[in-house]
């Protein structure tokens, strides 16, 4: 499973600005801590955290195309 997360992070590094990428890594870290604290699925929390801003830098037209 870790290979999947590594691949997602690699792709995000190219898609997001450095500032947003670092923010996303911080959100992932928080999601891991919260999921452990509350007994939730860590992998689901990590995926959600990593992808939560995926379209933030896209224009409305780019979003419609995808």
VOLUMZA-827975 format. One record per atom (N, C-alpha, C): residue number from 1; x, y, z; chain; residue in one letter. Coordinates in Angstrom, 2 decimals, decimal comma. Layout:
   seq         X         Y         Z   mol   type
   NUM         X         Y         Z     A      a
...
***
This chain:
   seq         X         Y         Z   mol   type
     1      0,83     -1,20      0,00     A      x
     1      0,00      0,00      0,00     A      x
     1      0,87      1,26      0,00     A      x
     2      2,01      1,16      0,66     A      x
     2      2,88      2,34      0,74     A      x
     2      3,35      2,79     -0,64     A      x
     3      3,51      1,85     -1,56     A      x
     3      3,91      2,21     -2,93     A      x
     3      2,85      3,09     -3,60     A      x
     4      1,61      2,84     -3,31     A      x
     4      0,52      3,66     -3,85     A      x
     4      0,62      5,08     -3,33     A      x
     5      0,85      5,21     -2,03     A      x
     5      0,97      6,54     -1,44     A      x
     5      2,20      7,27     -1,99     A      x
     6      3,28      6,55     -2,18     A      x
     6      4,49      7,16     -2,76     A      x
     6      4,20      7,67     -4,17     A      x
     7      3,46      6,90     -4,94     A      x
     7      3,13      7,31     -6,31     A      x
     7      2,22      8,53     -6,31     A      x
     8      1,23      8,54     -5,43     A      x
     8      0,33      9,70     -5,33     A      x
     8      1,13     10,94     -4,98     A      x
     9      2,03     10,83     -4,01     A      x
     9      2,84     11,99     -3,60     A      x
     9      3,74     12,46     -4,74     A      x
    10      4,30     11,53     -5,48     A      x
    10      5,15     11,89     -6,62     A      x
    10      4,34     12,68     -7,65     A      x
    11      3,15     12,19     -7,96     A      x
    11      2,29     12,89     -8,92     A      x
    11      1,85     14,25     -8,40     A      x
    12      1,51     14,32     -7,12     A      x
    12      1,09     15,60     -6,53     A      x
    12      2,22     16,62     -6,57     A      x
    13      3,44     16,17     -6,37     A      x
    13      4,61     17,06     -6,38     A      x
    13      4,69     17,80     -7,71     A      x
    14      4,27     17,14     -8,79     A      x
    14      4,31     17,76    -10,12     A      x
    14      3,06     18,59    -10,41     A      x
    15      1,95     18,26     -9,78     A      x
    15      0,69     18,94    -10,06     A      x
    15      0,47     20,20     -9,23     A      x
    16      0,94     20,18     -7,99     A      x
    16      0,65     21,26     -7,04     A      x
    16      1,83     22,21     -6,90     A      x
    17      1,54     23,43     -6,47     A      x
    17      2,63     24,34     -6,12     A      x
    17      3,35     23,77     -4,90     A      x
    18      4,56     24,20     -4,67     A      x
    18      5,31     23,70     -3,52     A      x
    18      4,59     24,00     -2,21     A      x
    19      4,03     25,19     -2,12     A      x
    19      3,30     25,57     -0,90     A      x
    19      2,10     24,66     -0,67     A      x
    20      1,33     24,41     -1,71     A      x
    20      0,15     23,55     -1,57     A      x
    20      0,57     22,09     -1,32     A      x
    21      1,66     21,67     -1,93     A      x
    21      2,15     20,31     -1,70     A      x
    21      2,54     20,12     -0,24     A      x
    22      3,26     21,07      0,32     A      x
    22      3,66     20,98      1,73     A      x
    22      2,43     21,01      2,64     A      x
    23      1,46     21,83      2,29     A      x
    23      0,20     21,87      3,04     A      x
    23     -0,46     20,49      3,03     A      x
    24     -0,50     19,88      1,86     A      x
    24     -1,13     18,57      1,70     A      x
    24     -0,43     17,51      2,55     A      x
    25      0,89     17,56      2,60     A      x
    25      1,62     16,61      3,45     A      x
    25      1,29     16,82      4,93     A      x
    26      1,11     18,07      5,31     A      x
    26      0,71     18,37      6,69     A      x
    26     -0,69     17,84      7,00     A      x
    27     -1,58     17,98      6,04     A      x
    27     -2,95     17,46      6,21     A      x
    27     -2,91     15,94      6,33     A      x
    28     -2,06     15,30      5,53     A      x
    28     -1,92     13,84      5,63     A      x
    28     -1,45     13,43      7,02     A      x
    29     -0,47     14,14      7,53     A      x
    29      0,05     13,83      8,87     A      x
    29     -1,05     13,97      9,93     A      x
    30     -1,82     15,05      9,84     A      x
    30     -2,93     15,25     10,77     A      x
    30     -3,99     14,16     10,63     A      x
    31     -4,27     13,77      9,39     A      x
    31     -5,27     12,73      9,14     A      x
    31     -4,84     11,40      9,76     A      x
    32     -3,56     11,10      9,66     A      x
    32     -3,05      9,86     10,26     A      x
    32     -3,24      9,90     11,77     A      x
    33     -2,85     11,00     12,39     A      x
    33     -2,98     11,12     13,85     A      x
    33     -4,44     11,02     14,29     A      x
    34     -5,33     11,70     13,58     A      x
    34     -6,74     11,67     13,94     A      x
    34     -7,36     10,29     13,73     A      x
    35     -7,00      9,64     12,65     A      x
    35     -7,57      8,30     12,40     A      x
    35     -7,08      7,30     13,44     A      x
    36     -5,84      7,44     13,87     A      x
    36     -5,34      6,57     14,94     A      x
    36     -6,06      6,86     16,25     A      x
    37     -6,24      8,13     16,55     A      x
    37     -6,88      8,52     17,80     A      x
    37     -8,32      8,01     17,88     A      x
    38     -9,05      8,10     16,77     A      x
    38    -10,47      7,75     16,77     A      x
    38    -10,76      6,37     16,19     A      x
    39     -9,71      5,60     15,91     A      x
    39     -9,90      4,23     15,44     A      x
    39    -10,49      4,11     14,05     A      x
    40    -10,20      5,07     13,20     A      x
    40    -10,72      5,04     11,83     A      x
    40     -9,68      4,45     10,88     A      x
    41    -10,09      4,20      9,67     A      x
    41     -9,22      3,60      8,66     A      x
    41     -8,14      4,60      8,23     A      x
    42     -6,90      4,27      8,52     A      x
    42     -5,79      5,18      8,23     A      x
    42     -5,61      5,38      6,72     A      x
    43     -5,73      4,32      5,95     A      x
    43     -5,53      4,45      4,50     A      x
    43     -6,58      5,35      3,86     A      x
    44     -7,82      5,23      4,28     A      x
    44     -8,87      6,12      3,75     A      x
    44     -8,59      7,56      4,15     A      x
    45     -8,14      7,77      5,37     A      x
    45     -7,83      9,12      5,83     A      x
    45     -6,67      9,71      5,03     A      x
    46     -5,66      8,90      4,77     A      x
    46     -4,50      9,37      4,00     A      x
    46     -4,89      9,74      2,57     A      x
    47     -5,67      8,88      1,93     A      x
    47     -6,11      9,15      0,55     A      x
    47     -6,91     10,45      0,51     A      x
    48     -7,84     10,59      1,43     A      x
    48     -8,67     11,80      1,48     A      x
    48     -7,81     13,03      1,69     A      x
    49     -6,85     12,94      2,59     A      x
    49     -5,98     14,08      2,87     A      x
    49     -5,13     14,44      1,66     A      x
    50     -4,56     13,45      1,03     A      x
    50     -3,68     13,71     -0,10     A      x
    50     -4,42     14,29     -1,30     A      x
    51     -5,67     13,90     -1,48     A      x
    51     -6,40     14,34     -2,67     A      x
    51     -7,34     15,52     -2,43     A      x
    52     -7,39     16,03     -1,21     A      x
    52     -8,40     17,04     -0,89     A      x
    52     -8,25     18,34     -1,67     A      x
    53     -7,06     18,69     -2,14     A      x
    53     -6,85     19,93     -2,89     A      x
    53     -6,44     19,67     -4,34     A      x
    54     -6,67     18,49     -4,83     A      x
    54     -6,16     18,08     -6,14     A      x
    54     -6,59     19,03     -7,27     A      x
    55     -7,78     19,59     -7,21     A      x
    55     -8,27     20,45     -8,28     A      x
    55     -8,20     21,94     -7,92     A      x
    56     -7,63     22,26     -6,80     A      x
    56     -7,63     23,63     -6,30     A      x
    56     -7,00     24,61     -7,29     A      x
    57     -5,96     24,20     -7,99     A      x
    57     -5,24     25,10     -8,89     A      x
    57     -5,78     25,08    -10,31     A      x
    58     -6,77     24,24    -10,57     A      x
    58     -7,34     24,16    -11,91     A      x
    58     -8,41     25,22    -12,11     A      x
    59     -8,53     25,70    -13,34     A      x
    59     -9,60     26,63    -13,67     A      x
    59    -10,90     25,85    -13,79     A      x
    60    -12,01     26,57    -13,81     A      x
    60    -13,31     25,91    -13,96     A      x
    60    -13,38     25,14    -15,28     A      x
    61    -12,80     25,71    -16,34     A      x
    61    -12,80     25,03    -17,64     A      x
    61    -11,99     23,74    -17,58     A      x
    62    -10,85     23,77    -16,91     A      x
    62    -10,03     22,56    -16,79     A      x
    62    -10,76     21,48    -16,00     A      x
    63    -11,48     21,88    -14,98     A      x
    63    -12,24     20,92    -14,17     A      x
    63    -13,34     20,29    -15,01     A      x
    64    -14,02     21,11    -15,82     A      x
    64    -15,09     20,59    -16,68     A      x
    64    -14,55     19,58    -17,68     A      x
    65    -13,34     19,84    -18,20     A      x
    65    -12,73     18,94    -19,18     A      x
    65    -12,41     17,58    -18,58     A      x
    66    -12,04     17,57    -17,33     A      x
    66    -11,61     16,33    -16,69     A      x
    66    -12,79     15,65    -16,11     A      x
***
